[in-house]
Amino acid sequence: MPERFDAIIVGAGQAGPPLAGRLTAAGQTVAVIERKLVGGTCVNYGCIPTKTLVASAHAAHLARRGGDFGIGTGDVSVDMAAVKARKDKISGGDREGLESWLAGMEGATLIRGHARFEDPHTLRVDDRLLEADRIFLNVGGRAVVPDMPGLADIDYLTNVGILDLDVVPDHLVIIGGSYIALEFAQMYRRFGAQVTVVEKGPRLTGREDEDVSAAIKDILEAEGITVVVGADAISFAKRENGIAVTPREGAEPIVGSHVLIAVGRTPNTDDLGLDAAGVETDSRGYVVVDDQLRTSVPHIWAMGDCNGKGAFTHTSYNDFEIVAANLLDDDPRRVSDRITTYALYIDPPLGRAGMTADEVRKSGRKALVGTRPMTRVGRAVEKGETQGFMKVVVDAETKEILGASILGVGGDEVVHLILDVMTAKLPYTAISRTMHIHPTVSELVPTLLQDLTPLS
């Protein structure tokens, strides 16, 4: 006989455990199934460990720049084993905290193993059958490993394997020119590796505006990172002295000691037995959901990376909030209510909210734009970090802010003041007439918004 629960949550990422907390607090019994590590990508392979490494890389970079501030530091060395140990301790502590929370959660049962549907209400985990009225999928995603010539013949890293390195590579060749790729590129350059980024497209961060992409490329190249774009026929071959990466036909091979594949993510939906439950997926494997995250089967929901509605910790946690609000609070929250927002954690970071200028142009609406280089920001000048710029796009008729790109020191924090005003649907004058504190990065946003010009 199947074990009976009120709800089953498959996956203990960023949405699953807090939903278990809300459901059990409401008196329900919940089974949380996790085949690997509690905490999902963020805690184990994503935000927490990578941003911990970014912090170590920043410390090394700042130490080397000590002379710029009149500080003598002497030779700077990187102990990669110690850097990894610090990362492991912080990441492991977060995971252990989540595990303890689940273990002490009255009404919750944490079950280890891989879940597959037997029918719309029943899941099998090894030799156990579990049954529930409601089922929630929070199964996450993994790195895409493309079919490239020679790739199967070499040892390569993904975002998971690279976290196990306890030595600095001599030459790290990164395939991919987007967010994960660029964070690792700058990080390992600062640790002391030679780094080459190989991107098949015509520019880095292809979803950003061209001026943002160009500025990001300048930032990375200024630190000694080699960027190769237009790599439309990438192939790999073993060499005695490393791994040869040929970016395009007839090109000179790039020989690296390590190769990182960072070309995208794919959802973990291919081995769940979704067909047995009647759960629909799209052509890329993402679970199809409605505006309140229900799947094609009314008693099954999908949250987090597997639903294609966002591949971030904050979108996953917001998914939990939407599901919990609808189920438990009689609060009809929707995915379409939220504004797209994310960050690229190179240094300085890119903070993004809403539409890009390119997207606004394509929409055909009349718009205004304001820009300011970070060289005009007192805080940036004082810190010796004047790379980047701010850009905000405004609807010319409604005066509402359509989007922002804040590339510069504090950009990942500054963007939130714009995001909050966008969410409140206030006009841009809600910021442009507000007095901000000097000297901060945020204080330049009102000035920027007082000098808007038509978006060409």
C-alpha positions in Angstrom: 0.0 0.0 0.0 1.2 3.5 -0.7 2.3 5.8 2.1 -0.3 8.6 2.3 0.5 12.3 2.6 -1.5 15.5 2.1 1.2 16.8 -0.1 4.4 15.6 -1.8 7.2 18.0 -2.8 9.8 16.7 -5.2 13.0 18.5 -4.8 14.4 20.5 -1.8 15.7 23.6 -3.7 14.7 27.2 -2.9 10.9 26.7 -3.2 10.3 23.2 -1.7 11.4 23.6 1.9 9.6 26.9 2.6 6.4 25.5 1.0 6.8 22.5 3.3 7.0 24.9 6.2 3.8 26.7 5.2 1.9 23.5 4.5 2.9 21.8 7.8 2.1 24.9 9.7 -1.4 24.6 8.2 -1.7 21.1 9.7 -0.8 19.1 6.6 1.5 16.1 6.3 4.2 16.6 3.7 6.8 14.3 2.1 9.9 16.2 0.8 11.8 14.0 -1.7 15.4 14.9 -2.5 17.7 12.7 -4.6 20.9 14.6 -4.0 21.7 17.7 -1.8 19.1 19.7 0.2 19.2 23.3 -0.9 19.4 22.7 -4.6 21.6 24.6 -7.0 21.7 27.9 -5.0 23.1 26.4 -1.8 25.3 23.7 -3.3 26.5 24.7 -6.8 25.2 28.2 -7.5 24.8 31.5 -5.6 26.3 30.6 -2.2 29.5 28.8 -3.3 30.1 31.0 -6.4 29.6 34.3 -4.6 31.8 33.1 -1.8 34.5 32.5 -4.4 33.8 35.9 -6.0 34.4 37.4 -2.6 37.8 35.7 -2.3 38.7 36.7 -5.8 37.8 40.3 -5.0 40.0 40.3 -1.9 42.9 39.1 -4.0 42.2 41.8 -6.7 41.9 44.5 -4.1 45.1 43.4 -2.3 47.0 43.6 -5.6 45.6 47.2 -6.1 46.8 48.2 -2.6 49.3 50.6 -4.2 46.5 52.6 -5.9 45.3 53.5 -2.4 48.7 54.2 -0.9 48.8 50.8 0.8 51.8 48.4 0.6 50.8 44.8 0.6 53.8 43.0 -0.8 53.4 39.9 -3.0 49.9 38.6 -3.1 49.4 34.8 -3.3 46.3 32.7 -3.6 45.9 29.5 -1.5 43.2 27.8 -3.6 42.8 24.9 -1.1 42.0 27.5 1.6 39.7 29.4 -0.7 37.8 26.1 -1.5 37.7 25.2 2.2 36.1 28.6 3.0 33.6 28.0 0.2 32.8 24.5 1.4 32.3 25.7 5.0 29.8 28.4 4.0 27.9 26.3 1.5 27.9 23.3 3.8 26.6 25.4 6.7 23.7 26.6 4.7 22.8 23.1 3.6 23.0 21.7 7.1 20.8 24.5 8.4 18.1 23.6 5.8 18.4 19.9 6.7 18.0 20.6 10.4 15.0 22.8 9.7 13.3 20.0 7.7 14.3 17.4 10.2 12.6 19.3 13.0 9.5 20.3 11.0 6.5 18.6 12.6 4.5 16.9 9.9 7.3 16.8 7.3 9.2 13.7 6.2 12.4 14.0 4.3 12.9 11.1 1.9 16.2 10.5 0.1 16.0 9.1 -3.4 14.9 9.6 -7.0 11.2 10.1 -7.5 9.2 8.9 -10.6 5.4 9.1 -11.2 3.5 5.9 -11.3 0.2 7.7 -11.9 -1.0 11.3 -11.3 -1.2 10.9 -7.5 1.5 8.3 -6.9 5.3 8.5 -6.9 7.8 5.7 -6.5 11.1 6.3 -4.6 13.1 3.2 -4.8 10.9 0.5 -3.1 8.5 3.1 -1.5 5.2 4.2 -3.0 4.0 7.7 -1.9 0.5 9.1 -2.6 -0.9 12.6 -2.1 -3.8 14.8 -3.2 -1.3 17.6 -4.2 2.1 17.3 -5.7 4.7 20.1 -6.2 7.7 19.8 -8.5 10.9 21.7 -7.5 13.4 19.6 -9.4 15.7 22.4 -10.7 18.0 22.2 -13.7 21.6 21.2 -14.7 24.3 22.4 -17.1 23.7 21.7 -20.8 26.5 19.6 -22.3 26.3 20.2 -26.1 27.3 17.8 -28.8 30.5 19.4 -29.9 33.2 17.6 -31.9 35.8 16.0 -29.6 34.1 17.0 -26.4 33.4 13.4 -25.3 37.1 12.7 -25.7 38.4 15.2 -23.2 38.0 15.8 -19.4 35.8 19.0 -19.0 34.2 20.8 -16.1 30.7 22.2 -15.6 29.6 24.6 -12.9 29.5 21.7 -10.5 32.9 20.1 -11.2 34.8 23.4 -11.2 33.8 24.0 -7.6 35.9 21.0 -6.6 39.2 22.5 -7.8 41.7 23.1 -5.1 44.4 24.4 -7.4 44.4 27.3 -9.8 44.4 26.2 -13.5 47.3 27.3 -15.6 44.9 28.2 -18.4 41.1 28.0 -18.1 39.2 28.0 -21.4 35.5 28.7 -20.9 33.0 27.8 -23.5 30.1 30.3 -23.3 29.9 34.0 -22.9 26.9 34.5 -20.6 26.4 34.9 -16.8 27.9 31.8 -15.3 30.8 31.8 -17.8 31.8 35.4 -17.1 31.6 35.1 -13.3 34.0 32.1 -13.4 36.2 33.9 -16.0 36.9 36.9 -13.8 37.1 34.9 -10.6 39.8 32.6 -11.9 41.7 35.4 -13.6 41.9 37.1 -10.2 43.0 33.8 -8.6 45.9 33.9 -11.1 44.8 31.7 -14.0 45.2 32.6 -17.7 41.6 32.7 -18.9 40.1 32.6 -22.4 36.3 33.0 -23.0 35.0 31.4 -26.2 31.5 32.5 -27.3 29.7 31.3 -30.5 27.7 34.5 -30.8 28.8 37.9 -32.0 29.1 39.3 -28.5 29.1 38.5 -24.8 25.8 38.5 -22.8 23.6 38.4 -25.9 20.4 39.2 -24.1 21.8 42.6 -22.9 21.9 45.8 -24.9 25.0 46.1 -27.1 26.5 49.0 -25.1 26.2 46.9 -21.9 27.8 43.9 -23.6 30.7 46.1 -24.9 31.3 47.5 -21.5 31.4 44.1 -19.9 33.9 42.9 -22.5 36.1 46.0 -21.8 36.0 45.2 -18.0 37.1 41.6 -18.5 39.7 42.4 -21.1 41.2 45.1 -18.9 41.9 42.4 -16.3 43.8 40.3 -18.9 41.0 37.9 -20.0 41.0 36.9 -23.7 37.6 37.1 -25.3 36.9 35.2 -28.6 33.5 35.7 -30.2 32.0 34.4 -33.4 33.2 30.9 -32.5 30.7 29.1 -34.7 32.5 25.7 -35.1 34.0 24.8 -31.7 36.0 21.5 -31.5 38.2 19.9 -28.9 41.3 17.6 -29.0 43.6 16.1 -26.5 47.2 17.4 -26.6 50.3 16.4 -24.6 50.4 19.9 -23.1 46.6 20.2 -22.5 43.4 20.5 -24.4 43.2 22.2 -27.7 40.1 24.2 -28.4 39.5 25.3 -32.0 36.9 28.1 -32.1 36.2 28.0 -35.8 37.3 26.3 -39.0 40.9 27.3 -39.9 41.5 29.1 -36.6 44.6 28.6 -34.5 43.7 26.2 -31.5 43.7 27.6 -28.0 45.5 25.2 -25.7 44.3 25.2 -22.1 44.9 23.1 -19.0 41.2 23.0 -18.1 37.9 23.5 -20.0 34.7 24.8 -18.5 31.4 24.2 -20.4 29.0 27.0 -19.5 26.6 27.3 -22.4 23.2 27.1 -20.7 20.9 25.1 -18.4 18.3 22.4 -19.0 15.5 21.3 -16.6 15.7 18.0 -14.6 12.4 16.8 -16.0 13.5 13.9 -18.3 13.5 11.2 -15.7 10.4 11.9 -13.6 7.9 9.8 -15.4 5.8 12.9 -16.2 4.0 11.0 -19.0 2.5 8.7 -16.4 1.1 11.7 -14.6 -0.1 13.5 -17.8 2.1 16.5 -17.0 2.8 18.5 -20.2 6.3 19.8 -21.0 7.4 22.2 -23.8 10.0 21.5 -26.6 12.9 22.3 -24.2 11.6 20.0 -21.4 10.2 22.8 -19.2 7.0 22.0 -17.3 4.2 24.0 -18.8 2.5 26.1 -16.1 -0.2 28.7 -15.9 0.0 32.1 -14.3 -0.3 30.5 -10.8 2.1 27.7 -11.5 -0.4 24.9 -12.0 0.6 22.3 -14.6 -1.7 20.7 -17.1 -2.8 18.4 -14.2 -4.8 20.6 -11.8 -3.4 19.1 -8.6 0.3 19.3 -9.6 2.3 22.5 -9.5 5.9 23.2 -10.8 8.2 25.7 -9.1 11.7 26.9 -9.7 14.0 26.3 -12.7 12.0 23.4 -14.1 9.1 25.6 -15.1 10.9 28.0 -17.4 9.6 31.1 -15.7 13.1 32.1 -14.4 16.3 30.4 -13.5 17.2 32.3 -10.3 17.0 31.7 -6.6 14.7 34.8 -6.3 12.3 33.5 -9.0 12.2 30.1 -7.3 11.4 31.7 -3.9 8.8 33.9 -5.5 7.3 30.8 -7.1 6.8 29.4 -3.6 5.2 32.7 -2.4 2.8 32.6 -5.4 1.8 29.0 -4.7 1.4 29.5 -1.0 -0.6 32.7 -1.4 -3.1 31.1 -3.7 -3.4 27.8 -1.7 -3.3 29.1 1.8 -4.0 32.8 1.9 -6.8 33.3 -0.6 -4.4 35.8 -2.3 -4.5 35.5 -6.1 -0.8 36.3 -6.8 0.4 35.6 -10.4 3.7 35.1 -12.1 2.8 37.9 -14.6 2.7 40.4 -11.7 6.5 40.3 -11.3 9.1 42.3 -13.1 12.1 40.5 -14.6 15.1 41.3 -12.5 18.6 39.7 -12.1 22.3 40.5 -11.8 25.5 39.5 -13.4 28.1 39.1 -10.6 31.2 40.1 -12.2 33.0 43.0 -10.5 31.6 45.6 -10.9 28.2 43.9 -11.1 25.3 44.4 -13.5 21.9 45.0 -12.0 19.0 44.6 -14.4 15.3 45.3 -14.1 12.5 45.2 -16.7 13.1 45.7 -20.4 16.3 46.4 -22.2 16.5 49.4 -24.5 16.5 47.0 -27.5 13.3 45.4 -26.2 11.6 48.8 -25.8 12.6 49.7 -29.4 11.1 46.5 -30.7 7.9 47.2 -28.8 7.4 50.3 -30.9 6.4 52.5 -28.0 7.8 56.0 -27.6 10.4 56.1 -24.9 13.0 58.3 -23.2 16.4 57.2 -22.0 18.9 58.5 -19.4 22.5 57.5 -19.1 25.3 58.3 -16.7 28.9 57.0 -16.7 30.1 55.7 -13.4 33.0 58.3 -13.7 30.3 60.8 -12.6 29.5 58.9 -9.4 31.4 60.2 -6.4 31.3 56.9 -4.5 32.8 55.1 -7.5 35.6 57.6 -7.9 36.4 57.4 -4.2 36.6 53.7 -4.3 38.7 53.7 -7.5 36.0 51.7 -9.3 34.7 53.9 -12.2 34.0 51.2 -14.8 30.5 51.0 -16.3 27.4 53.2 -16.5 23.7 53.6 -15.6 20.9 53.5 -18.1 17.2 53.9 -17.4 14.4 53.7 -20.1 11.1 55.5 -19.5 7.7 55.4 -21.3 7.3 58.8 -22.9 3.5 58.9 -22.4 2.9 57.2 -19.1 6.2 58.3 -17.5 6.5 54.9 -16.0 10.0 53.3 -15.9 10.3 50.4 -18.4 13.7 49.1 -17.6 17.2 49.7 -16.2 20.7 48.5 -16.6 23.1 49.5 -13.7 26.6 48.3 -14.6 29.0 49.6 -11.9 29.9 49.5 -8.3 26.8 48.7 -6.2 24.7 48.1 -9.4 23.1 45.0 -8.0 21.8 47.0 -5.0 21.0 50.3 -6.7 18.7 48.6 -9.3 16.2 47.8 -6.5 15.2 51.4 -5.9 14.2 51.4 -9.6 12.5 48.0 -9.4 10.4 49.1 -6.4 9.1 52.2 -8.2 8.3 50.1 -11.3 6.4 47.6 -9.1 4.4 50.5 -7.6 3.7 51.7 -11.1 4.8 55.2 -10.1 6.1 57.7 -12.6 9.9 58.2 -12.8 9.4 61.6 -11.0 8.9 59.5 -7.8 12.7 59.1 -8.0 13.8 62.2 -9.9 12.4 64.5 -7.2 13.6 62.5 -4.3 16.6 63.6 -2.2 19.2 60.8 -1.9 22.2 60.6 0.5 25.6 61.8 -0.7 28.0 60.2 -1.4 26.3 57.1 -2.7 25.8 55.4 -6.0 22.0 55.8 -5.7 22.2 59.6 -5.5 23.0 59.7 -9.3 19.7 58.0 -10.3 17.6 61.2 -9.6 20.1 63.2 -11.6 20.0 60.7 -14.4 16.2 60.9 -14.6 16.2 64.7 -14.7 18.1 64.5 -18.0 16.1 62.2 -20.3 16.3 62.2 -24.1 14.2 60.4 -26.7 15.3 56.8 -27.3 16.6 56.5 -30.8 
